[in-house]
């Protein structure tokens, strides 16, 4: 029975790892890709405008 207790942790980790990979692959692209891309573009545009705006009251 020691072999069962030795094999359980790697098997459990492998199952969770496979589930993680499947989830990552399924969430790439698809219907939400355009929304995610738009959100990233908006955030980058906002950050760029803040970085380029002149400082008020600067000397």
C-alpha positions in Angstrom: 0.0 0.0 0.0 3.0 2.3 0.2 3.1 2.6 -3.5 -0.4 4.0 -3.5 0.5 6.8 -1.1 3.6 7.4 -3.2 1.7 7.8 -6.4 -1.3 9.8 -5.2 0.4 13.3 -5.0 2.0 13.1 -8.5 -1.3 11.9 -10.0 -3.3 14.6 -8.3 -0.8 17.3 -9.5 -0.9 15.9 -13.0 -4.7 16.1 -13.1 -4.8 19.7 -11.9 -2.0 20.7 -14.3 -3.9 19.1 -17.3 -7.0 21.0 -16.2 -5.1 24.2 -16.0 -3.7 23.8 -19.5 -7.1 22.9 -20.9 -8.6 26.0 -19.3 -5.9 28.2 -20.7 -6.2 26.8 -24.2 -10.0 27.1 -24.1 -10.0 30.8 -23.0 -7.6 31.9 -25.7 -9.3 33.7 -28.5 -13.0 33.2 -29.0 -15.8 35.6 -28.4 -14.1 37.4 -25.6 -10.9 38.1 -27.5 -12.2 41.3 -29.0 -13.4 42.6 -25.6 -10.1 41.7 -24.0 -8.1 43.4 -26.8 -10.2 46.5 -26.5 -9.7 46.7 -22.7 -6.0 46.4 -23.1 -5.9 49.0 -25.9 -8.0 51.4 -23.7 -5.6 50.9 -20.8 -2.5 51.4 -22.9 -4.1 54.6 -24.4 -4.9 55.9 -21.0 -1.5 55.2 -19.7 0.1 56.8 -22.7 -2.0 60.0 -22.4 -1.1 60.3 -18.8 2.6 59.9 -19.5 2.5 62.5 -22.3 0.4 65.1 -20.6 2.3 68.3 -19.5 2.7 68.7 -15.8 0.6 71.5 -14.3 2.5 74.3 -12.6 5.9 72.9 -13.6 8.9 75.2 -14.0 
